Amino acid sequence: MLSTILPSQNNHHPSSSLESLTASLTDSKKHLLLAASGSVATIKLPVIINLLSSTQNLSIRILLTSSASQFLNGCTAEQPTVSSLLSLPNVDAVYRDQDEWGPQPWVRGRGVLHIELRRWADILVVAPLSANTLAKVVGGHSDNLLTSVIRAWDTDGGIDGKKKVILVAPAMNSAMWRHPITAKQVKTLENDWGVKKGEDGVVTGWFEVIRPISKTLACGDTGGAMASAETISEIIKQRLELN
């Protein structure tokens, strides 16, 4: 059985979390894969989720990088624990890197987690997107569960039969955000891979960037802060057409 954290009260298939994920593909709910990478803004996950709590037909699965998990240690009141995320509305599972391959060895015929998550998700939201993960995404790296999902994304809907969007909300130190390499990487997401609607009505691209806002960061610098939870949740509602 995968070591994925699941709420004890969930109604998914009892034999394994991967089977549960596959079984939920046809549950008629809207599927939000909500990810966080290594930024202090990871502590805003509960706020984003609670702002979506009024939606009944929504299933949320959370994906954390190892760095993001470091900010969910329960050391202060504003820092939730990883396990506490499972008590939030509509959250059905939390995944981390170790859930990709273990502890049970992979065998032929068994699904691969990052592929099943891609198939399951109606939208992937990475909030926060760290400078490191941004660089990995643009470079095509797939060295953890999150970047593997992004690298395996069906960018034109030709495989899964449905075109889906990746929404990212960068958050990083002010100097990192202002760095020339960051501008090039964001340009790739916005201009080269960004969602656009042509004059013929055809939609191309698969990335949307919610740019950072200017505020004082935990490090004391100003700028590069993740967009507000209210902004992010509202865009999620719009993209998933949630009531």
N, C-alpha and C positions, 0 to 999 in steps of 0.2 A: 504494500500500500504506500502511496506517496505520502510524504510528510506534510502535505498541504494542511494548513490550519482551517478547519471547518467548524461552524457552530454546531454544538451538540444537538440542537433542536431542528437542524435542517432536514428537508424531506428528499434529499437527493438519493441516488442509488447507493445502497449501503456498502457495496463491495470495494469500491475504490473511488478516490476523488477524481481520477481521470475519467472513469466510466460515468461518474456523476456529471462531469462537465459535458461529455458527449451526449448524454441523455437529455440535457437541458437545452440542446440546440433547437428543439421544437416545442419549447414551453410557452410560446406566444408572448413572451415578455420582451421588452426592450433591453438589450444587453450592453452595459457600460463596463468596459475594461479600464479601470482607473489606476494609473501607475505613478510611481514617484521615484525619482533618482536623487543623488546625494546633495541635497540642499536643506538648509534650516527650514525652508518653506514646507517641507514634508509634514510638519506639525499642523498644517492647515487642512490636511485630508479630512478630519472629522467635520470641520466647518463646511467644506464643499459637500460632503455627503449629507449632512443634516439639512442643507439648503435644498436638497433633492428629496427630502423625506415625505413630502406630500404626494409624491407619485407612487401609486400602488402597483402599477404594471411594469416595474423596473427591477432588474437584477444587476447588482454590482459585484464585480470580482476585482480585488485589489492585487496589484503586482508591485513588489518592492525590490529594488536593488539592494545589495548588501550595504552600500553606503547610506541609502535612505533609512534602512532599519536602525542605524546608529542613532538617529534622531528620535526614535520611538522607544525610549528607555524608561519612561515614567519617572524621571528624576525630578521633574517639576510639574506643577499643575497644568501647564500648557503643553507638556509633552506626554501624549498618550502612550500606551504600550501597544505592541503589535497585536496582542490577543484582544485588547479592548476594541479594536476596529470591528471585530465580529459582532459586537452588540449594537452596532449602528444600523439604522434603518436600511433595508434592502440589500445589505451586504451578505453574500452567500459564501465567499471564500477569500482567503489571503494566500498569495503565492510568493515564494522566494526562490532564489537561484537553486537551492538544493532540491527543490521539488521537480526540477527538470528530469533528472535521471535516477533518483534514488528515493528511498533506500533499496527498493526492489529492482533488480537488474532488468534492463530492457530486453524484450524478446520480440522476434518477428511477429507481426500481426497486432502488436500493441501500439496504440497511438503515441504520438510525440506531443508533449505538453504545449510547446510554443506553436505548433501547427493547429492543435485543437483550440487554443485560445484565440488564434486569428480567425478561425472559422466561427467561433462562438460570438465574437465581439461585433456589435453593430457600429461601434466607434471605440477607438483607443484614445484616451486622454492622458497625457504625461504632464502632471502638475505636482511638483516642479520638474522642469527639464534642466539638469545641471550643465555646466560648461563641458564637463567630461563626456556626458552622454550625448550632448549635441555633436561633439567632435566625432564620437563613435558612429553616430547615425549617418552623418554626412560622408564619413569614410567607408561606410558599408560594413563596419565591424559587427560581429554577432557573438560576443564572448560572454554574454549572460542571458538570462531568460528574457528580459525586456528587449535588449537589442536583437535577440533572435526573433521575437515576435515582429519587430519592426522590419527586419531584413526579409522576413518571409511574408510580408504584407502583400495582399493581392491588389496591386496598384491600379489596375484598370477593371477589376471585376471579372476578368476573363476566366478565372479558376473557380471562384465561389459563386459566380453568377450575380454578384451584387457589389457595386462600387461603394467603398467605405472610406471614411476620412480618419486621419490621425491628427488630433488637436494637441498642440504643445504650448505650455506656458513656461518660458525660460525664467530661471531665477539664479543669480550668481553675483559674486562680488562686483562692485561697480567697475573696477579696472578690467575685470574679465569681460564684462559686457561691452566696454568701450574698446576692447582690443581689436585690432584690424582683422585678425583671423576669425573672430566671432562674427563680424560684419559679413565676411565672405560665406561663412557657414549658414547664417540666417538667410542670406540672399539665395543660397541653394534651395532652402526649404520654401521660401516665399516665391521666388521668381521661376526657378527651374522645376520644382515639384509642387508648387502651390496650386490650390484649387482655383480654377478659372472657368468662366462660362464664355464660350465663343459666340460670335454673331449668329452662328447657325444653331445656337442653343445647346451645343454639345459641351458637357462639363469635362474638363481634364484636370489632372493633378490629384494629389491625395493628402497634402499637408496644409494645415492652417496654423498660423503662429499668433498667439496672444502675447503681444510684446510686454516687457516689464514696465513697471511704473517707477517713479522716483520717490523714494522714501528712505529713511535711515535704516540701515541693515543691522543685524545683530553684531557685526564686526565694527560698527561705528561709521562706515562709509555711507554715502548717499547715492542711490540709483541702483538699478538692476534687480529691484524687488519684484517678486512674482505678482502678476495682476491679482486683483482682489478675488476672494472666493465667490463673491456675489457675481462678478463679471464672468468668471469661469462657469459657474453653475447655470447662469442664464444662457450662455452660448451652448452648453450641453443640452439644455431643454429645447432650444431652438433646433439644433442639429438632429436630435432624436424625436422631435415633434412630441414632446411630453406635455401633458396637460397640467 
